[in-house]
Amino acid sequence: MSDDPSSFSRIGPGGLPQGHQTAETDEGWSMAKLLPSETGLPMAVWITENDGYQHDVRVKVSTIHSGRGSWRHDAVSVALRPRPHEIGRRRLTSDDLQRVSQWLELNRDTIIDYWDGKLSLTELLARLQKVTGP
């Protein structure tokens, strides 16, 4: 391997070489994965800051209960405003959407503040509330 800096590959968001990222890989680079123990939901949720994305506040929600799953392959995009609603073709069950909507409403201001860059990840985790109930 050469010591010439021009011979090194530059890796960018999503683990892809620079110039090969998409909006989706860029977004995934900055996502925080929240497990059921942190949300009270039966599935993982991914939250990101707005880093120049053209869409409004969204989270990704796994369709797999247990905290496993991939935001790319197993998740539904759920927009927060004006009220929680699914984006795209993939859907949650009606029970899961209802629980996720409750959690989003409970944490609305915190999620928006994180999206707007007003909170660090540590502050986000300290302010998030768990949803309770079945």
N, C-alpha and C positions, 0 to 999 in steps of 0.2 A: 504494500500500500504506500502511496506517495505521501510525503509531508506537505505537498502543495495544497493550500486551502481550497483551491478551485476544484480539486478532485474529490472533496468530501460532499456527500449528499446532504442537503438541508431537509430536515424533517419539519413539517408544519402541523397545523391542527389536524386531529384525527389520525395522526401517525402516517400521513401521506406526504410524499415529496412536495415541496413548495410548488405552487402553481397547479396542483392536482386536487386541491380541496374544492368542495362544493359548499353551499350554504349549510347543508346538513352536517357535513364533517366539521365545519367551523363551529357550528352551534354545539355539537357534541363535545368539543374540546373543553368547553367551559361549563359543562353541566355538573350539578351536584346531585348525586343519587341519594334519595332518602328512603330508608328501609321502613317496613311496617312498624318496627319498634319506635321510630321517630315520628310517625304520622298517625298511628292508630288505624290505618287502612290495611287491608289484607294484601296489598301489592306495593311494589316500588313506584316511586314518583321521581322524575328528574326535573330540576329547576335550573334555569340559566339566567344570567344577566343579559340585558340588551346590549349587544356589541355592534350596533348599527343594523340590526335586522329590520326588514321592512314591515314585518308583522307586529302586532301588539302582543301583550303578555300572554304567554302560553306555558303550559307544563306538559310533560310527556308522562303517561300513566301506563304501567305494564298491564297487559291482559292476563298475565300469569300471577296467580296468588302465591305468596311465599317470599317475595322480595327478589326472586330470580328474574331473569329476562333481560332483554337488550332494548335500549331505547330505539335502536334502528329497526329491529325485526318484530318486537312483541309489544310495542307501545302505541297508544292512541294519543294524538295531540288534543289537548283541551284548552281552549281559550278562556280567559278569565272575564273579559269584559264584552258586552255589558253585563252579562251573567254567564256562568260556566256553560260551555257548549263544545261539542266535539267538532274537530276539523278533519276533513278527509274521509276516506272510505272505511277505514278500520273503526270499529265501534266497541264500546264497553257494554256489558250487560246493563239493563236498566237499574238493577240494584247497585252495581258498582258505580255507575254514573251518579246515582243519588248520593252515595257515600262520599265520592270524590268531590261532588258539588258542595256538600256540607263542609268538608275539610277546606276547600278553596275559599268559601265564604268566611269561615272562621279565621283564616290566615290571609285574607285578601290584602290588607294594608301592608303586611310583612312581605308578601310575595311581590307586590308592586314596588315596594322600597328596594328589594333586592334586584329586581328587574332594572330599576332606575339607577342602580349603582350606589345607593345610599347606605347599603349594609354590606359588611364583609360576610364571608361564609360563616364565621364564628358567631357573628351577631344574628344572622339568619337562623342558625340552629338554636340559639338561645331564645329567640322570640317565637318560633313556631309552636303551635298548640296541637295536641293530638285530638282527633275526633273520637268521641266515645259512643258507646252503644253497639248494637248488633251489626 
